[in-house]
Amino acid sequence: MTWKGIWEGIAFLFENVLFIPYDALRSLELDSWWLANFFSWVFLIIGSVAFVYWMIQLKKFDENEESTYTYNENPK
């Protein structure tokens, strides 16, 4: 397998498989801007919620005062 084959496989995945919902919406010829961009809004909301959750977890990790080292800090 060549690098060209790998990139063509990725292109096939995105163009023919992952964009099926967008192709279905395009074939409906929706007049409403909000309805036409429904998937984009859903992905934006999911991404925003995941980002906020990630920031909260990072804040908890930074505020944690426990030592997380696996080696003996004071060898005898």
N, CA, C and O atoms as a MOPAC input file, in Angstrom:
PM7 MOZYME 1SCF
protein

 N      0.84400 1    -1.18000 1     0.00000 1
 C      0.00000 1     0.00000 1     0.00000 1
 C      0.88800 1     1.24100 1     0.00000 1
 O      1.86000 1     1.31900 1     0.75000 1
 N      0.55000 1     2.19200 1    -0.83300 1
 C      1.33800 1     3.41700 1    -0.94100 1
 C      0.67600 1     4.52200 1    -0.13200 1
 O     -0.46300 1     4.39900 1     0.31900 1
 N      1.42800 1     5.60600 1     0.03800 1
 C      0.85700 1     6.75800 1     0.74100 1
 C     -0.32000 1     7.33000 1    -0.02700 1
 O     -1.29700 1     7.79000 1     0.56400 1
 N     -0.21800 1     7.29800 1    -1.36000 1
 C     -1.32500 1     7.80300 1    -2.17200 1
 C     -2.59800 1     6.99400 1    -1.91000 1
 O     -3.69200 1     7.55400 1    -1.84400 1
 N     -2.45000 1     5.67800 1    -1.76200 1
 C     -3.59700 1     4.82700 1    -1.47400 1
 C     -4.21700 1     5.13200 1    -0.12300 1
 O     -5.43800 1     5.09700 1     0.03100 1
 N     -3.36900 1     5.43400 1     0.85900 1
 C     -3.88200 1     5.77800 1     2.19700 1
 C     -4.70100 1     7.05500 1     2.13300 1
 O     -5.79800 1     7.12400 1     2.68700 1
 N     -4.16200 1     8.08100 1     1.44700 1
 C     -4.88100 1     9.35500 1     1.37100 1
 C     -6.16000 1     9.22400 1     0.54900 1
 O     -7.16600 1     9.86000 1     0.86400 1
 N     -6.12700 1     8.40600 1    -0.49900 1
 C     -7.34800 1     8.18000 1    -1.27400 1
 C     -8.38800 1     7.42900 1    -0.44200 1
 O     -9.58600 1     7.66900 1    -0.59200 1
 N     -7.94500 1     6.52400 1     0.43200 1
 C     -8.86900 1     5.83400 1     1.32300 1
 C     -9.51900 1     6.77900 1     2.32100 1
 O    -10.71300 1     6.67600 1     2.60100 1
 N     -8.72200 1     7.70100 1     2.85600 1
 C     -9.27800 1     8.70100 1     3.78000 1
 C    -10.27000 1     9.59500 1     3.04900 1
 O    -11.33000 1     9.92200 1     3.58300 1
 N     -9.92300 1     9.98900 1     1.82100 1
 C    -10.84100 1    10.82300 1     1.03300 1
 C    -12.14600 1    10.08300 1     0.76200 1
 O    -13.22500 1    10.66700 1     0.86700 1
 N    -12.05500 1     8.80000 1     0.41500 1
 C    -13.25700 1     8.00500 1     0.17600 1
 C    -14.12600 1     7.94500 1     1.42800 1
 O    -15.34600 1     8.08900 1     1.35200 1
 N    -13.48600 1     7.73000 1     2.59500 1
 C    -14.23200 1     7.65400 1     3.84900 1
 C    -15.02300 1     8.93200 1     4.09200 1
 O    -16.21000 1     8.87700 1     4.41600 1
 N    -14.37400 1    10.08000 1     3.93900 1
 C    -15.05800 1    11.33500 1     4.21200 1
 C    -16.09300 1    11.67900 1     3.14500 1
 O    -17.19500 1    12.11700 1     3.47500 1
 N    -15.75800 1    11.48900 1     1.88900 1
 C    -16.66300 1    11.91300 1     0.82200 1
 C    -17.86400 1    10.98400 1     0.65000 1
 O    -18.96600 1    11.45000 1     0.35900 1
 N    -17.66800 1     9.69400 1     0.82400 1
 C    -18.73700 1     8.74200 1     0.50100 1
 C    -19.40800 1     8.10400 1     1.70800 1
 O    -20.47800 1     7.51300 1     1.56500 1
 N    -18.81400 1     8.20400 1     2.88700 1
 C    -19.39500 1     7.54600 1     4.05500 1
 C    -19.84200 1     8.56500 1     5.09800 1
 O    -21.01000 1     8.58400 1     5.48700 1
 N    -18.92500 1     9.40500 1     5.55000 1
 C    -19.23900 1    10.30000 1     6.67000 1
 C    -20.14400 1    11.47100 1     6.29700 1
 O    -20.77300 1    12.06900 1     7.17100 1
 N    -20.21500 1    11.80400 1     5.00900 1
 C    -21.06700 1    12.91700 1     4.59500 1
 C    -22.45100 1    12.47200 1     4.12700 1
 O    -23.17000 1    13.26300 1     3.51700 1
 N    -22.83900 1    11.22700 1     4.39900 1
 C    -24.15700 1    10.73500 1     3.98900 1
 C    -25.28700 1    11.60000 1     4.57500 1
 O    -26.22400 1    11.92600 1     3.84600 1
 N    -25.23800 1    11.98500 1     5.86700 1
 C    -26.32400 1    12.85100 1     6.37200 1
 C    -26.38800 1    14.19600 1     5.65300 1
 O    -27.47700 1    14.71500 1     5.40400 1
 N    -25.23100 1    14.76200 1     5.31800 1
 C    -25.23300 1    16.04300 1     4.60900 1
 C    -25.77600 1    15.88800 1     3.18900 1
 O    -26.49300 1    16.76100 1     2.70000 1
 N    -25.44100 1    14.78900 1     2.53100 1
 C    -25.98200 1    14.54700 1     1.19200 1
 C    -27.49200 1    14.38100 1     1.23200 1
 O    -28.19300 1    14.84500 1     0.33200 1
 N    -28.00100 1    13.72000 1     2.27300 1
 C    -29.45200 1    13.55900 1     2.40900 1
 C    -30.12300 1    14.91200 1     2.61400 1
 O    -31.18200 1    15.16800 1     2.04100 1
 N    -29.52700 1    15.77300 1     3.41800 1
 C    -30.10200 1    17.10500 1     3.61900 1
 C    -30.04300 1    17.93200 1     2.34200 1
 O    -30.96500 1    18.69100 1     2.04500 1
 N    -28.96500 1    17.78500 1     1.59200 1
 C    -28.83100 1    18.55300 1     0.35900 1
 C    -29.89600 1    18.13300 1    -0.65600 1
 O    -30.39900 1    18.96600 1    -1.40900 1
 N    -30.23700 1    16.84800 1    -0.67600 1
 C    -31.23000 1    16.37600 1    -1.63300 1
 C    -32.64100 1    16.84700 1    -1.27900 1
 O    -33.51900 1    16.87000 1    -2.14100 1
 N    -32.86400 1    17.22300 1    -0.01800 1
 C    -34.18800 1    17.70900 1     0.39000 1
 C    -34.43600 1    19.15000 1    -0.04000 1
 O    -35.58700 1    19.57800 1    -0.11400 1
 N    -33.38100 1    19.90200 1    -0.32300 1
 C    -33.46400 1    21.30800 1    -0.70600 1
 C    -34.29900 1    22.09700 1     0.29500 1
 O    -35.35200 1    22.64000 1    -0.03800 1
 N    -33.80700 1    22.14500 1     1.51900 1
 C    -34.52400 1    22.82000 1     2.58900 1
 C    -34.45700 1    24.33800 1     2.41400 1
 O    -33.42700 1    24.88500 1     2.01700 1
 N    -35.56500 1    25.00400 1     2.71300 1
 C    -35.61600 1    26.45600 1     2.59800 1
 C    -35.20300 1    27.14300 1     3.89200 1
 O    -34.81200 1    28.31000 1     3.88000 1
 N    -35.28600 1    26.43500 1     4.99100 1
 C    -34.97300 1    27.02200 1     6.28200 1
 C    -33.47500 1    26.89700 1     6.56700 1
 O    -32.91500 1    25.80200 1     6.50600 1
 N    -32.84100 1    28.00900 1     6.87400 1
 C    -31.41400 1    28.00400 1     7.19700 1
 C    -31.16300 1    27.20700 1     8.46800 1
 O    -30.18700 1    26.46100 1     8.54700 1
 N    -32.03300 1    27.35600 1     9.46400 1
 C    -31.85400 1    26.66200 1    10.73700 1
 C    -31.95400 1    25.15200 1    10.56600 1
 O    -31.15600 1    24.41500 1    11.14400 1
 N    -32.89100 1    24.69300 1     9.80400 1
 C    -33.05900 1    23.25800 1     9.58900 1
 C    -31.91800 1    22.68500 1     8.74600 1
 O    -31.47900 1    21.55600 1     8.96600 1
 N    -31.45100 1    23.46200 1     7.79600 1
 C    -30.35900 1    23.00300 1     6.94300 1
 C    -29.05400 1    22.85900 1     7.72100 1
 O    -28.21100 1    22.03600 1     7.36200 1
 N    -28.88000 1    23.63300 1     8.76000 1
 C    -27.64800 1    23.59400 1     9.55100 1
 C    -27.82300 1    22.85200 1    10.86800 1
 O    -27.05100 1    23.06800 1    11.80300 1
 N    -28.81900 1    21.98500 1    10.95800 1
 C    -29.10700 1    21.26300 1    12.19100 1
 C    -27.90400 1    20.45800 1    12.67500 1
 O    -27.54900 1    20.53400 1    13.85200 1
 N    -27.26900 1    19.68700 1    11.78700 1
 C    -26.12900 1    18.86400 1    12.20000 1
 C    -24.96100 1    19.72400 1    12.67800 1
 O    -24.27600 1    19.36800 1    13.63700 1
 N    -24.74200 1    20.82800 1    12.02500 1
 C    -23.66000 1    21.71900 1    12.43900 1
 C    -23.92200 1    22.24900 1    13.84700 1
 O    -23.00200 1    22.33900 1    14.66000 1
 N    -25.16900 1    22.59800 1    14.13300 1
 C    -25.50400 1    23.09600 1    15.46400 1
 C    -25.34900 1    22.00600 1    16.51600 1
 O    -24.87500 1    22.27000 1    17.62000 1
 N    -25.74700 1    20.78200 1    16.17800 1
 C    -25.60900 1    19.67100 1    17.11900 1
 C    -24.13300 1    19.42000 1    17.43100 1
 O    -23.76300 1    19.25500 1    18.59300 1
 N    -23.28900 1    19.39200 1    16.39200 1
 C    -21.85700 1    19.18300 1    16.60900 1
 C    -21.24000 1    20.32600 1    17.39800 1
 O    -20.35800 1    20.09600 1    18.22500 1
 N    -21.68400 1    21.54700 1    17.15900 1
 C    -21.17900 1    22.70200 1    17.90100 1
 C    -21.54500 1    22.59700 1    19.37800 1
 O    -20.71200 1    22.88000 1    20.23900 1
 N    -22.76200 1    22.20000 1    19.68100 1
 C    -23.19300 1    22.05300 1    21.07700 1
 C    -22.42600 1    20.92700 1    21.76400 1
 O    -21.96400 1    21.09400 1    22.89300 1
 N    -22.28400 1    19.77600 1    21.09100 1
 C    -21.53800 1    18.65600 1    21.67800 1
 C    -20.09300 1    19.06600 1    21.94500 1
 O    -19.55500 1    18.76700 1    23.01100 1
 N    -19.46700 1    19.73700 1    21.00300 1
 C    -18.09000 1    20.19200 1    21.17400 1
 C    -17.95500 1    21.19300 1    22.31200 1
 O    -16.97700 1    21.14600 1    23.05800 1
 N    -18.91300 1    22.09300 1    22.45800 1
 C    -18.86500 1    23.08800 1    23.53800 1
 C    -19.00800 1    22.42300 1    24.90300 1
 O    -18.28900 1    22.76600 1    25.84100 1
 N    -19.93200 1    21.47500 1    25.01400 1
 C    -20.12000 1    20.75900 1    26.28100 1
 C    -18.86400 1    19.96000 1    26.62900 1
 O    -18.43300 1    19.94900 1    27.78100 1
 N    -18.28400 1    19.29800 1    25.64100 1
 C    -17.06200 1    18.52300 1    25.89200 1
 C    -15.91700 1    19.43800 1    26.31200 1
 O    -15.13700 1    19.07300 1    27.19100 1
 N    -15.79900 1    20.61000 1    25.70900 1
 C    -14.74200 1    21.55700 1    26.06600 1
 C    -14.90500 1    22.05200 1    27.49900 1
 O    -13.92700 1    22.12400 1    28.24400 1
 N    -16.13000 1    22.39300 1    27.89000 1
 C    -16.37500 1    22.85600 1    29.26000 1
 C    -16.07600 1    21.74300 1    30.25800 1
 O    -15.46700 1    21.99800 1    31.29800 1
 N    -16.49100 1    20.52100 1    29.96100 1
 C    -16.19500 1    19.38600 1    30.83600 1
 C    -14.68500 1    19.18700 1    30.97100 1
 O    -14.18500 1    18.94900 1    32.07100 1
 N    -13.97000 1    19.28200 1    29.87100 1
 C    -12.52300 1    19.10600 1    29.87000 1
 C    -11.86000 1    20.18300 1    30.72700 1
 O    -10.94900 1    19.88200 1    31.49800 1
 N    -12.30200 1    21.42500 1    30.60200 1
 C    -11.71900 1    22.51300 1    31.40100 1
 C    -11.99000 1    22.30700 1    32.89000 1
 O    -11.11800 1    22.58300 1    33.71400 1
 N    -13.17300 1    21.82900 1    33.24600 1
 C    -13.48800 1    21.56100 1    34.65700 1
 C    -12.59100 1    20.45700 1    35.19400 1
 O    -12.08700 1    20.56500 1    36.31200 1
 N    -12.38300 1    19.40000 1    34.42100 1
 C    -11.50600 1    18.30800 1    34.85500 1
 C    -10.06600 1    18.78400 1    34.99900 1
 O     -9.37800 1    18.37500 1    35.93400 1
 N     -9.59400 1    19.63900 1    34.09400 1
 C     -8.23700 1    20.17700 1    34.21700 1
 C     -8.09100 1    21.04000 1    35.46400 1
 O     -7.05400 1    21.01100 1    36.12600 1
 N     -9.13000 1    21.80900 1    35.78400 1
 C     -9.08600 1    22.64300 1    36.98100 1
 C     -9.01700 1    21.77200 1    38.23000 1
 O     -8.25700 1    22.07400 1    39.15000 1
 N     -9.80400 1    20.68900 1    38.27500 1
 C     -9.75100 1    19.76800 1    39.41000 1
 C     -8.37100 1    19.14400 1    39.53100 1
 O     -7.84900 1    19.01300 1    40.63800 1
 N     -7.77600 1    18.75900 1    38.41400 1
 C     -6.44700 1    18.15000 1    38.43000 1
 C     -5.40100 1    19.14600 1    38.92000 1
 O     -4.52000 1    18.77800 1    39.69700 1
 N     -5.48100 1    20.39100 1    38.48400 1
 C     -4.50800 1    21.40000 1    38.91000 1
 C     -4.64400 1    21.73500 1    40.38600 1
 O     -3.64700 1    22.04200 1    41.04000 1
 N     -5.85700 1    21.68200 1    40.92600 1
 C     -6.07600 1    22.01500 1    42.33100 1
 C     -5.74100 1    20.85100 1    43.26000 1
 O     -5.66600 1    21.04500 1    44.47400 1
 N     -5.54000 1    19.66100 1    42.72700 1
 C     -5.22400 1    18.48300 1    43.52000 1
 C     -3.80700 1    18.62400 1    44.07900 1
 O     -2.86200 1    18.85600 1    43.32600 1
 N     -3.66200 1    18.48600 1    45.39400 1
 C     -2.36400 1    18.64300 1    46.05200 1
 C     -1.68400 1    17.31500 1    46.31400 1
 O     -0.57800 1    17.29500 1    46.85300 1
 N     -2.31000 1    16.20400 1    45.95100 1
 C     -1.71400 1    14.89600 1    46.20800 1
 C     -0.47200 1    14.69700 1    45.35700 1
 O     -0.37400 1    15.20500 1    44.24000 1
 N      0.47000 1    13.94900 1    45.90600 1
 C      1.64300 1    13.57400 1    45.14200 1
 C      1.27900 1    12.38500 1    44.26400 1
 O      0.72400 1    11.39600 1    44.74200 1
 N      1.59300 1    12.48700 1    42.98700 1
 C      1.24700 1    11.41600 1    42.06900 1
 C      2.47700 1    10.67600 1    41.56400 1
 O      2.39800 1     9.93200 1    40.58600 1
 N      3.60800 1    10.87300 1    42.22200 1
 C      4.82700 1    10.20800 1    41.78000 1
 C      4.79000 1     8.74200 1    42.16800 1
 O      4.24000 1     8.38000 1    43.20800 1
 N      5.38000 1     7.89400 1    41.32300 1
 C      5.36000 1     6.46200 1    41.58700 1
 C      6.66200 1     5.97100 1    42.22000 1
 O      6.76100 1     4.81100 1    42.62100 1
 N      7.64100 1     6.83800 1    42.30700 1
 C      8.90400 1     6.43300 1    42.90900 1
 C      8.97200 1     6.94000 1    44.34700 1
 O      8.19100 1     7.80100 1    44.75400 1
 N      9.91300 1     6.39600 1    45.10400 1
 C     10.07800 1     6.79700 1    46.49700 1
 C     10.75900 1     8.16100 1    46.54100 1
 O     11.89700 1     8.31200 1    46.09600 1
 N     10.04700 1     9.15500 1    47.08500 1
 C     10.57500 1    10.50200 1    47.09900 1
 C     11.71700 1    10.68100 1    48.10400 1
 O     12.58500 1    11.53100 1    47.90600 1
 N     11.72200 1     9.89500 1    49.17000 1
 C     12.76200 1     9.99700 1    50.19800 1
 C     13.41800 1     8.65000 1    50.39700 1
 O     13.07900 1     7.94000 1    51.34500 1
 N     14.36000 1     8.26800 1    49.52000 1
 C     14.99400 1     6.95900 1    49.70200 1
 C     15.88700 1     6.93900 1    50.93200 1
 O     16.49700 1     7.95400 1    51.27000 1
 N     15.97300 1     5.79500 1    51.60600 1
 C     16.77400 1     5.69300 1    52.82700 1
 C     18.13400 1     5.14300 1    52.54600 1
 O     18.94000 1     4.99000 1    53.46400 1

